[in-house]
């Protein structure tokens, strides 16, 4: 009995040793055989690949108008009222602001007001005033260009409609005069505030511009990084972004002596409010080139003169519904490994536009948007 028990213990011990040895061998073999690596795959999609570059676009309006202290308020000039807000528009007959309780009223016209208008005054500035008042519905019976009784009455009525007393008899329109600068003439309307205007209570100096407004047709001038201009296609698409998130599309015009160098500022000898001339644009930065932009539709009125906007220029783009795959799935021989139910297959492709790690392709074999491709190991 004892002999049988000893034999059983020995057999069990030997078996344990053998099993342990086999386990060590299996572990060694497992460590020595690398596990198969997982393949990285990604779905083929339909979409558009766009290669773009960022730049800026500057708004230029045809006319720029500076507000000045009227002659009637040159002593103790303080802003006592203002309706000017940047980006808002102001038409004929609008009260822009008041300086020392004297109004600044806008009317259409290109002839600057250079003098006080008094009963009996004659000239082109009077004729311009009469046309502006008639445009607002006031009747004028005086001869054109003569500041007579009916013109004085119309001026008095305009002032009173804006809660301001005219210069003259307190109760009638007799001897009504218009001090230089109280009526502001603009060659185009509506006006848009370009620069920030002072608030109520601010002191303003005679002879110095209070603030600036702009009007008339607008143009866009793009600034494109110089190193990418050579890659810009003819009539390249551009998207203009506003700070509020609004966007508009347009095309970049081909360079020409007149179109690509518009600065939007009056040229030598031009008067304030005149149209911009085709003078060479002084470059703000040496690493950019300027091109005119033709926007689809009209330029919003709120895009004020001198405003700089973010622009995105398209250097190249694929069709809207191209097959798109990761750039890392394209092998050096322009082949793609496609996952299949019955095994992987190799498809030749023509690579189109690539951007941000994605490429548009044209397959020369069986490859659709329902397939998955295998990424090439780095």
Number of C-alpha atoms within 10 A of each C-alpha: 6 7 7 8 10 10 12 11 11 11 12 11 12 11 12 12 12 12 12 12 12 12 12 12 12 12 12 11 11 11 10 9 9 8 8 6 6 6 9 12 17 15 17 18 18 17 15 17 24 21 15 17 16 14 18 20 26 23 19 26 25 21 25 28 23 17 18 21 27 22 17 19 19 16 11 12 21 22 22 17 19 17 14 20 15 15 19 16 18 20 17 20 21 17 25 20 23 23 26 21 16 25 28 21 21 22 25 22 19 15 17 18 21 10 12 14 20 18 16 12 14 16 12 14 21 22 20 21 25 26 18 19 22 14 14 13 10 18 14 19 12 15 13 18 19 20 25 22 18 18 28 27 20 21 22 25 18 20 18 12 12 13 11 16 18 25 20 16 13 11 9 12 20 17 16 24 20 21 20 17 23 25 21 26 24 26 21 21 20 20 27 27 24 25 19 14 20 17 15 15 13 12 16 19 14 16 11 11 13 18 16 18 27 28 26 20 15 19 21 28 25 27 25 22 18 14 10 14 16 9 11 18 14 12 14 16 22 25 17 22 18 14 9 6 7 8 12 16 17 18 18 24 18 15 14 10 10 12 16 21 21 22 25 25 23 19 15 8 6 12 10 13 25 16 19 18 17 17 16 13 14 11 13 10 10 9 11 18 22 26 22 24 26 19 18 10 9 11 16 10 19 14 22 25 28 18 15 20 17 17 23 20 26 21 20 18 17 19 14 11 12 18 22 25 27 22 18 16 23 22 15 8 8 13 17 23 19 23 17 11 6 6 7 12 15 14 15 19 19 12 17 17 18 20 15 10 10 17 24 28 21 15 16 11 11 11 20 15 13 9 15 20 24 20 20 17 9 4
